[in-house]
Amino acid sequence: MIWSTIRLAILEIGRNIMRSSLTILGIVIGVAAVIAMVTLGGGATKRITNDISRLGSNLLILHPGSRGRRGGVRAEAKPLKMEDARAIQHEVTGINAVAPVASSSTVAVYGNENWPTSILGTDNDYLVASSWQIDQGREFTAGEINGGKLSCIIGATVEKKLFGYLNPIGAKMRLGSVTCTVVGTLQPKGQSMFGRDQDDFILMPIKALQRRILGNTDVGAIYISAKNRATTPQVREEVVNLMRQRRHIRSGAENDFDVHDMTQIASTVASTTGVMTTFLGATAAISLLVGGIGIMNIMLVSVTERTREIGIRLAIGALGHEVLLQFLIEAIILSLFGGLIGIGLGLGLAAFVAPLLGVPFVLNPFIIIIAFLFSGAVGVIFGFFPARRAAQLDPIDALRYE
């Protein structure tokens, strides 16, 4: 009986193609919006997580903070020094790499080409801590790092802007008033989620940057890579305790430095993005309720139009629950068909928009199943009242209906 009821429901839907199409429009829009929002949100979360992880695995970044003054005015705390990096290297356990970093802006010039960029003064541990790979050439030698020689490792953007298709290894490049020799290039990482070009910088031995460009021995930040994720909190605690000792901070006083855990930042950002995705998906799901109301209205109209048909069926022996089942199945088929179209439309929209937003297309089978089942539930919920009304018609009154 169930298959004959389904066949009758499909035939009835097919008699009014235009009305059936307009009926499921709300379901189509609702499901498509939910699928597109959740898929794009998942892609954004993955992109942000990947961008932060590219900064380095198990990475801690130590920055000078601020110090309090009377009257509530805050000023920059004293900068970090090379001795701080060496102390962390020798006294903190569970560390994979420690890299002091100083920075400056400059205009790089090679031949007739020039490009505004930034210089990072550091050592080879920066490549380990920040997960950079050498593309061509080599890392800095011990003599270049200790002697402060003007050697450079350039990012992919600087390589492209200044050298084009030329091999930059061994070339001499002018940085302001100094000239450095290119000894290596880095593999590209591309743009971050926030539009920052991660490949637009030049690496130089930190002593060379301090002596020849900055004119001081200040360190802007210290990059610390823990050996594994499990030891990162312990490493951070030891770094904080060590820096409080070295900077003579009294017990109970506020730190004048910050230690940022990039793993925690990635988790926080991913969690925030997930909440926003859920909120947007829930907002889009309101269209499903609107679509359900549309189905209920059309089914009520259908019951009115087919009153005589219902009366004939009841008069010749059809039971009330059989009539209810037919109208309920019609509503469910309309809703599920709208859900399938909405899923296809939502995935197509997400696949089209994702490259425009610069996020990966992340297929989420779970949300597809949920959207499909929810569309079916909408058909059951909003189709039940019209179906029950049809089943409760009096055969005699239905046959008299004009």
N, C-alpha and C positions, 0 to 999 in steps of 0.2 A: 504493500500500500504506500509506503514512504516514497518509493521511486516514482510511482504514478502521480503522487502529490507534487513531487519536485518537478516532474515533467509539465503538469498543468500550470504550476507557478511560473515556470520559464516561458511557456506559451502565452500566458497572460501578460507577462512583462514585455514580451516581444510584440504584442499587439499595439503597444503605446511606447514606441522607442523614444520619441522626443520627450514625452512626459517622464519616462523612466530615467533618461539622461539628465534632465534637470533635477530630478529627485535626488540623485546620488551626487550632485555637484558639491554640496556641502561636505559630504564624506570625503570626496576626492581632494578638496582643498585642505581639509583638516589633516588627513593622513599625510598628504604631500608636505604640508608645512612642518608637521612633527618630524617626519623622516629627514627633511632637508636641514632643519635646525639642529637636530641631534647629531647628524652626520658631520655637518660643518663644525659644530662645537667639539666633537671628538677629534676632528682634524686639527682644530686650533689648539686643543690641549696637547696633542702629540707634538705639534710644531714647537710650542713653548717649552715643553719638557726636553725635546731634542736640542733646542737652542741653548738651554741652560746646561744640559749635560755636555755640550760641546766646549763649554768653558773649562771643563776638566772634571774627571770623576773623583768623587770624595774630596772636593775642593773646599778649602777654607781661605777666606781673604781677610787679612788683617789691615785695617785702616786706622790712621789717627782719627780720633773723634773730636769732641769739643770739651772745654772745661768751663766750670761755672765761675762767675764773678759776682761781686756785690751788685745789688740792684737788679738781679735777674738777667743781666747781659751775659751772653755766652760768646766765647772766642775759640778759634781753632787751637787745639792742643799742639804741643811740640811734635815735630815730625819724627818718624821712625828713622833708625840708623842701620847701617850695615851690621853693626854689632848685635842688634836685635835678631836679625836673620840667622847669624852664626849661633847665637844662644839657643834659639829655637831648634836649630839643626842638631845641636849637641845635647840638649837637656830634655827635649820632649820625645817620648817614645811613640812608636807606631807611625812614623813619618816616612813617606816615600820620596818626597822632594820638597825643598824650600827655595823659593825664588824671590829675591828682593826686586822691586820694580820702581823705577822713576820714569817720568814721562815729560815730553815737550812737544810743542807743535812746530812745524817747519814747512818749507817748500823744497821738495826734492827736485833736482835738476839733472838731466842727462842729455847732452847734445842740445838740440833745439826744443826738447820736451821738458815740461815742468808740471808738478802735481802737488797740491797742498795735502799734507798728511800729518801723521803723528809718529814720534819716535818713542819706543819703549826701551829704556836701559835695563838690562837684566843679565841672566846667565843661562846656561843650557837647561837648568832645572825648570825654567819657565815653560819650555817645550813639553816637559813631562807633566808638570802640574796642570797645564791648560790643554793638554791633548793635541798638540800640534805635531805634524809630521813634515820632515824635510822632503821636498819634491826634487830639487836639483841641488848639487853642491854638498855642503857639509855644515855641521854645527861650528860653534866657536871653539878654538883651541884654548888650552889652559893658558898659553902665553898671551893670547888676545884678551882673555878675561882678566888675568892678573895684571897685565901690563897696560890695560886701557887702550888697546890699539883700535883704530877707526875701521872696524870691519862691520859689515851689515848683512842681515838676513831679511829679505823683503817678502811682504805678502803678495798674494796673486794680483790684487788690484793695482798695486804700485808697479809690479812687473809688467802688467798689461799697458798701463798708461804711459810708462817711460820707455819700455823696451819693445813693446809690440811682439813681433815674432822673433826678435833677436835673442840670443843666449846672453843673459845678464851676468853669468858667473865670470868674475874677474874684472868686470867693468867698474870704473870709478865714477861715483855719483856724488854730486855736491849737495850738502845739507846746510843751508845758510852759509856760514863762513868756513865750514870744514868740508873735507872731502873724505868719503869712506869707500872702501872696496867691497863689492858685493861678493860674499862667499857662499851664499845659499838662498834658496827660495822655499816657500812653504806651500803645502797643498791647500787648495781653497776650501773654505767652509761656507761661503755664500753669505747672504743677508740674514739677519736675525728676524724674529717675528715682529720686532718693533722698527724694522727698516734700517737698522745700523749695518753698515758694511763691515763684516768681521775680518776681511782680508786687507783692509786699507790701513796698514801700519808698517813700520820698519823696526827691526830689532837691532840693538847695538849693545856691546858690553857696557855694563852700568858704570864702571869707572870712567870709560871714555865719555859717556854722556855727562856725567857729573863734572869732570874736569874741563872738557872742551866746549860744552854748550850751556849747562846749568850754572856752573861756577859754585856749586855747593856739594855737600855730601848727604843731602836729605834723601830719604827713601819714601816714596808716596804710598806704597802698599807692599805687603809680603804675601805671596801666594804659597799656600801650604797644602800639600796633597797627602792625605792619609793613605795607609796601605790598603785598607778596605773600608766599606761602608760601616761595618759594625764598630770599628774603632774610632770613627769620626767624632762622635760626641766626647769620647775620652780625650782625644787629641785637642779638641776645642777647649775643654776644661783646663788641660795642662797649659795650653797657650795663654789662656786668660790669667791663670795664676802666675805664670812666669812674667808676663808683661806687667802685672800689678806690682810685682817685686821690683822689676827693673825700672819702672816709672815712679816708684816710691809712693804708691797710693795707699793711704791709711785704711785700716779695716772699717768697713761700713761706708766708705766714700765711693762716689760714682766713678766708673771707669772713664778715662779720657781717650779711649780707643774702642773700636768695634771689630768683632770677628764674625763675618758673615758665612754661614753654612749654605753652600749652593744647593746641596741635596734638600735641605729643609725649604729653601726658597722654591725649588722646583715642585716639591710636594704641595706647598701652599698655593702656588699659582695654578697647578693642575686642579686642586680642590676647588679653588675659586671659580675657575673656568667651568668645572663640572656643575657647580651650583647654578651658574648663569645659564648653562645649556639646559639644565632641568627646568629652570624658570621659563626660559623661552619656549621649550617644548610643551610645558603645561599651558602656557598662554596660547600657543598654536592649537592645542587640543580643544580649546573652547569651540573651534570651528566644527569639531566632531559633534558636539552637543547641538549646535545649530543645524548641522546636517541631519541629526536624529529627529529633531523637531520637524524638519522638512519631510522626512520619510513618514512620520506619524500623520502629518496633515494630508499628504497625498493618499496614504492608505485609508484614512477616514473618508476622503472623497471617493476612493475606489469602492469602499463598502456601500456608500450611498448609491453609486452608479450601478452596482451589481446586486442590488437588493432583490430584484425578481429572480436572478440566477441563484442566489443563496436560498430563497424560498423554495424554488424548484428542487434543489439538491436536498434540502431538509424534508420536503414533502415525499420524495421518493425513497427515503430511508437513510440519508446521510446523517451521521451523528454530529452533535455540536462540536466535539473535540476534533473531528475530522475537518470541519470548516475552519475552526481556529487554527489548526495545523497548517492548512493551505495558505491562509493569509499571513501567518507568522513566517512560513518558509519564504513567501514572496518578499517580505521585509528583510529577512536575513540575506537572501540572494542579492537583493539590491545593495544592501550595506556591504557585503563581502566583495561584490564586484567593484563597488566604488573604492573599497580599501585596496584591491589589487591595482586598480588604475592609479590611485594615489601613491602607492608604494613605488611604482614605476616612474611616475612623474617626479616624486620627491628625490629618488636616487639620481634621475637624469639632471634635475636642477642642481643637486649638490655636486655632481661630477662636473657640471659646467661652471659653477661659481667658485669651487675650490681652487682651481689654478689662478683665477682672477684675484683671489684673496691671498694667494701664496701659501695655502695650507694643503696638506696631503688629504686625499680622499680615503677616509677610514670607514670601511663597511662594517656595520654593526648588526649582525644577524639577530641579536636579541631584540633590538628595538623594532626590527621589521616584523618579527613574530608577534610582539606585543601590539603593534599598530594594527596588524591583521586581526588578531583576536579581539581587540577593543572595538574595531569596526563591526565585527560580528555581534559583539555584546550590545552595541548601539542598536543594531537591527532587532535583537531580541527585546530589549527594554522598550524601545519606542514603537515596535510593531505589535507588542502584546495587547495594548489597549484597543486598537482598531480590530485586531483579530478576535478578541473576546467580544467586542460589540457585534461582529458579524455572527459569531457562534450563538449569541443570545437572542438573535432575531426570532420572532414568532413566525412560523411558516405561513400562517393564514394572512397576517398583516403584510408579510413580505410579498406574497403573491398578489395582493391587492395594490401594491405600491406602483404608482405611475411615474 
